Amino acid sequence: MVLEETSNLIYNLYWITLLAVITSSASGVLKAGVKQFDLFGVIIIAIATGLGGGSLRDMLLDQPVFWIQDQIFFIASMVSALVIFFAARLLKISSKYFLIADAAGLATFGIAGTLVSLAAGAPVLIASFMGVMTGTMGGIFRDVLCNEQPVVFSSFLYATVSWAGSLMFIGLLYLHVDITLSAIVAGLSIFVSRLLAIYYNISLPKFRFKL
């Protein structure tokens, strides 16, 4: 399945990616805030979170790295970091909002990554996994830099809901559902499923040796 680079596709991809960068960068700031990093540290964490997954995706697909090709994404990541950093000094922002921003970043980057991969001609299964990688790698970079175990490896349903949402997105496109509607439905499904998994403590079985 190869998507033609129509103006509608480019428009949707641009805004989905921009939203993904902003929300993911915000989750990085909130995590760095818990660690009480200084302003420079917060910006670095935000950039790694907001741009890391998409960068790895583009390199694997042999595509121009999206934020180097268009610096608005780099600027959006920095602005998101600065806004949250200074807002936290003026308003009471709970660190629990990190989970909401992280879920939003997972959803939007999952859809954006799938869309980019399909447009690049990747096979369906690979494109769906690229969506998962785009949605999760930024969070892995963030957690490693914050010296914590990555959320994706031990948290409630995370990459699982991302992959399911990516496959749903592709399925809707196969059914010729409008690309904007497909992105909204699949993205919201990832976002809501992730929050429900957290609320109801739903997770995959963990590895353990038989005693």
C-alpha positions as a printed Julia matrix, in Angstrom:
211×3 Matrix{Float64}:
   0.0     0.0    0.0
   1.59    3.25  -1.15
  -0.04    6.6   -0.49
   0.21    9.3   -3.12
   1.66   12.55  -1.79
  -1.43   14.67  -2.38
  -1.89   18.13  -0.89
  -4.38   16.63   1.58
  -1.85   14.04   2.72
   0.91   16.62   3.15
  -1.44   18.96   5.04
  -2.58   16.24   7.44
   0.94   14.94   7.99
   2.27   18.43   8.74
  -0.3    19.24  11.43
  -0.29   15.77  13.0
   3.5    15.89  13.27
   3.47   19.42  14.69
   0.94   18.41  17.34
   3.0    15.3   18.1
   6.17   17.35  18.59
   4.45   19.81  20.92
   2.76   17.19  23.12
   5.78   14.89  23.26
   8.09   17.77  24.11
   5.69   18.78  26.88
   5.85   15.27  28.35
   9.64   15.52  28.32
   9.53   18.81  30.2
   7.2    17.42  32.85
   9.46   14.38  33.36
  12.55   16.61  33.53
  10.68   18.85  35.98
  10.29   15.96  38.4
  14.09   15.59  38.26
  14.42   19.38  38.79
  16.69   19.89  35.77
  17.75   23.42  34.88
  16.4    25.26  31.83
  19.04   23.9   29.45
  18.5    20.35  30.68
  14.74   20.73  30.25
  15.16   21.94  26.65
  17.48   19.03  25.8
  15.02   16.5   27.24
  12.14   18.16  25.37
  14.0    18.07  22.05
  15.08   14.44  22.53
  11.49   13.46  23.34
   9.78   15.52  20.68
  12.17   14.85  17.8
  13.94   11.59  18.65
  11.42    9.03  17.41
  10.76   10.78  14.11
  14.49   11.24  13.52
  15.18    7.52  13.89
  12.23    6.71  11.63
  13.45    9.03   8.87
  16.99    7.65   9.02
  15.74    4.06   8.77
  13.5     5.0    5.82
  16.39    6.89   4.2
  14.29   10.07   4.21
  15.36   13.64   5.03
  15.08   14.11   8.8
  11.84   16.05   9.24
  13.0    18.73  11.66
  16.19   19.43   9.72
  14.18   19.82   6.53
  11.7    22.16   8.24
  12.97   23.96  11.34
   9.45   24.87  12.51
   9.34   21.49  14.28
  12.57   22.24  16.15
  11.22   25.67  17.1
   7.91   24.15  18.23
   9.77   21.73  20.51
  11.77   24.53  22.11
   8.73   26.78  22.51
   6.76   23.94  24.1
   9.63   23.41  26.55
   9.86   27.1   27.45
   6.11   27.53  27.88
   5.77   24.56  30.24
   8.98   25.48  32.1
   7.8    29.01  32.94
   4.13   28.09  33.33
   5.11   25.65  36.07
   6.54   28.61  38.01
   3.27   30.54  37.77
   0.65   27.8   37.86
   0.28   24.62  39.86
   0.94   21.86  37.31
   0.73   18.32  38.6
   3.41   15.91  37.44
   0.52   13.51  36.67
  -0.18   15.58  33.55
   2.95   13.91  32.2
   0.88   10.78  31.53
  -1.69   12.74  29.5
   0.94   14.54  27.43
   2.8    11.27  26.94
  -0.37    9.5   25.76
  -1.1    12.35  23.36
   2.42   12.18  21.96
   2.16    8.4   21.61
  -1.08    8.73  19.65
  -0.1    11.56  17.33
   3.41   10.29  16.58
   2.05    6.78  16.07
  -0.26    8.02  13.32
   2.34   10.38  11.83
   4.97    7.64  11.74
   2.62    5.24  10.01
   1.61    7.89   7.49
   5.21    8.83   6.64
   6.17    5.18   6.24
   3.25    4.41   3.93
   4.09    7.46   1.83
   7.7     6.22   1.63
   6.49    2.9    0.24
   7.08    0.72   3.31
   5.06   -2.54   3.5
   1.97   -2.39   5.69
   3.39   -4.33   8.65
   6.64   -2.36   8.59
   4.74    0.92   8.3
   2.63    0.05  11.33
   5.73   -0.84  13.35
   7.4     2.4   12.24
   4.4     4.14  13.75
   5.03    2.33  17.04
   8.72    3.21  16.95
   8.02    6.85  16.15
   5.59    7.04  19.05
   7.77    5.29  21.62
  11.44    6.05  20.88
  11.23    9.68  21.96
   9.91    8.5   25.32
  12.72    5.95  25.57
  15.33    8.68  24.91
  13.6    10.87  27.51
  13.58    8.18  30.21
  17.17    7.09  29.55
  18.39   10.69  29.8
  16.41   11.03  33.03
  18.13    7.86  34.32
  14.89    5.89  34.58
  13.67    2.6   33.16
  11.8     3.4   29.93
   8.04    3.51  30.47
   7.44    1.45  27.34
   9.09   -1.66  28.83
   7.14   -1.93  32.05
   4.12    0.38  32.0
   0.48   -0.39  31.35
  -0.41   -1.03  27.71
   1.81    1.35  25.77
   3.4     0.11  22.55
   0.57   -2.41  22.27
  -2.13    0.24  21.92
   0.12    2.21  19.57
   0.53   -0.77  17.25
  -3.18   -1.57  17.37
  -3.97    2.05  16.52
  -1.49    2.1   13.65
  -3.05   -1.06  12.2
  -6.51    0.45  12.65
  -5.38    3.55  10.78
  -4.11    1.46   7.87
  -7.3    -0.6    7.9
  -9.45    2.53   7.66
  -7.36    3.77   4.74
  -7.85    0.4    3.01
 -11.59    0.91   3.44
 -11.21    4.29   1.7
 -12.19    6.27   4.78
 -11.11    9.92   4.52
  -7.51   10.28   5.69
  -8.34   13.05   8.19
 -11.17   11.04   9.74
  -9.0     7.91   9.8
  -6.23    9.77  11.62
  -8.65   11.23  14.18
 -10.38    7.91  14.9
  -7.17    5.88  15.16
  -5.32    8.59  17.11
  -8.13    9.0   19.64
  -8.3     5.22  19.99
  -4.61    5.1   20.95
  -4.96    8.05  23.34
  -8.08    6.78  25.12
  -6.87    3.17  25.26
  -3.6     4.24  26.86
  -5.38    6.31  29.53
  -7.87    3.5   30.22
  -5.0     1.03  30.58
  -3.41    3.31  33.18
  -6.7     3.86  35.02
  -7.64    0.17  35.15
  -4.07   -1.15  35.58
  -4.17   -3.19  32.37
  -0.82   -4.54  31.25
   0.71   -7.44  29.36
   2.05  -10.46  31.31
   5.62   -9.9   32.47
   8.43  -12.39  31.93
   9.22  -14.62  34.88
  11.09  -17.87  35.46
   9.2   -20.88  36.72
  10.05  -21.47  40.35
